[in-house]
Amino acid sequence: MTRLLSSELLKLRTTRTFYALTGAAVALIVIIAVLAAALGKFKTTGTPGRDVLSVAGLAPLFALVIGVTGVTSEFRHGTITPSLLVEPVRTRLMAAKLAAQLIAGLALGAVCYAACAAIVSVLLSGRGIATGMSTSHWIGAVIGGAVASMLYAALGLGVGALLRNQVGAIVVVLAWVFVIENLLGIIPGGFGDAIKKYGLSGVGSSLARTASHASRIGQVPAGLLLLGYALLLVIAGTIIVRQRDVSS
């Protein structure tokens, strides 16, 4: 298993798409955080630290796409066949891919949330603006954001294994986050509020402690719920990978 994991991590380190996505995530979050913290206008009674830190919520989305490409790129470029020749037990191969994506997602989330937190804290303090966040809140947000990114990477891996088609899988996950959940969130009668609170975006924000009080659930319940979503998709994706034929 260690050999398989090393192989999967090597694939990540030698893939231009991985570096492009991680670089874009870090750069985008840093630029937006600097501009927002340096130029934004904030209410004295609000929580500007949390508001700007929510910019780091882009990290889980990039991790989601990285997770998708972690498996779909193998099918797209035909490298899945030699991978299965090396490790014919598909469950073990998927487990190694999952472990690699968890590591990558955790690292990406930790870097992005820590960088964003440092930028926000320094710039707001320099402007004499109270962040409205304690030290423990900052630490909890960074840890929660890193875990959210890790689990989003697992979600992406599951969707990628289910659909195989790289473009289609990326479109599906982004459409769900940016379009479908928002549309479902405006349905009246309590259903929309439940989607905002327990959907992927809401749960991820709660885990990173950047959600508004009205739509926030506890950090631990949010983590467990997101873990459940990830396990469901990864298990379903693994079953599909085991059952489908792989062309040479």
Secondary structure, DSSP 8 states (H G I E B T S, - for coil): -HHHHHHHHHHHHT-HHHHHHHHHHHHHHHHHHHHHHHH----TTS-HHHHHHGGGGHHHHHHHHHHHHHHHHHHHHTTHHHHHHH---HHHHHHHHHHHHHHHHHHHHHHHHHHHHHHHHHHHHHTT---S--HHHHHHHHHHHHHHHHHHHHHHHHHHHHH--HHHHHHHHHHIIIIIHHHHTT-TTTHHHHHHHHSHHHHHHHHTT-S-GGG---HHHHHHHHHHHHHHHHHHHHHHHHHS----
